[in-house]
């Protein structure tokens, strides 16, 4: 994709899904680590916040798509 080209909603959705999958994997690895420390707890909290933000963006895209389909 070239610079300056705006991504379609479908492309944005796919990028966000990949980011969410990556974050879930990172969270899973942190949870499976044998040495849970305060640092990893903070990192887990940060990763969960990032994942929540992605979920909000995905929900917005889905909502906009449904509104368009309904012709509103």
C-alpha positions as CSV (number, residue, x, y, z in Angstrom):
1,X,0.0,0.0,0.0
2,X,1.4,3.4,-1.0
3,X,1.9,6.3,1.2
4,X,-1.1,8.7,1.3
5,X,-3.6,6.1,0.2
6,X,-6.4,5.8,2.7
7,X,-7.2,2.2,3.8
8,X,-10.7,0.9,3.1
9,X,-12.8,-0.2,6.1
10,X,-12.1,-3.8,5.2
11,X,-8.4,-3.2,5.1
12,X,-8.5,-1.4,8.4
13,X,-10.6,-4.2,9.9
14,X,-8.1,-6.8,8.8
15,X,-5.1,-4.8,10.2
16,X,-6.9,-4.3,13.5
17,X,-7.7,-8.0,13.7
18,X,-4.1,-8.9,13.2
19,X,-3.0,-6.4,15.9
20,X,-5.6,-7.9,18.2
21,X,-4.4,-11.5,17.5
22,X,-0.8,-10.4,18.2
23,X,-1.8,-8.7,21.5
24,X,-3.7,-11.8,22.6
25,X,-0.6,-13.9,21.9
26,X,1.5,-11.5,23.9
27,X,-1.0,-11.6,26.8
28,X,-1.1,-15.4,26.7
29,X,2.7,-15.6,26.8
30,X,2.8,-13.2,29.8
31,X,0.2,-15.2,31.6
32,X,2.1,-18.5,31.0
33,X,5.5,-17.0,32.2
34,X,6.6,-18.7,35.4
35,X,7.8,-15.5,37.0
36,X,4.8,-13.2,37.4
37,X,6.2,-9.9,38.6
38,X,4.8,-6.4,39.2
39,X,6.3,-5.4,35.8
40,X,4.5,-8.1,33.9
41,X,1.3,-7.2,35.7
42,X,1.6,-3.6,34.5
43,X,2.5,-4.8,31.0
44,X,-0.6,-7.1,31.1
45,X,-2.8,-4.2,32.0
46,X,-1.3,-2.1,29.2
47,X,-1.8,-4.9,26.7
48,X,-5.4,-5.3,27.8
49,X,-6.0,-1.5,27.4
50,X,-4.6,-1.7,23.9
51,X,-6.8,-4.7,23.1
52,X,-9.9,-2.8,24.4
53,X,-9.1,0.1,22.1
54,X,-8.8,-2.2,19.1
55,X,-12.1,-3.8,20.0
56,X,-13.7,-0.4,20.2
57,X,-12.4,0.5,16.7
58,X,-13.6,-2.9,15.3
59,X,-17.0,-2.3,16.8
60,X,-17.2,1.1,15.2
61,X,-16.4,-0.4,11.8
62,X,-19.0,-3.1,12.2
63,X,-21.6,-0.6,13.3
64,X,-20.9,1.7,10.3
65,X,-21.0,-1.3,8.0
66,X,-24.4,-2.4,9.4
67,X,-25.8,1.1,9.1
68,X,-24.7,1.3,5.5
69,X,-26.3,-2.1,4.8
70,X,-29.5,-0.9,6.4
71,X,-29.5,2.2,4.2
72,X,-29.5,4.7,7.0
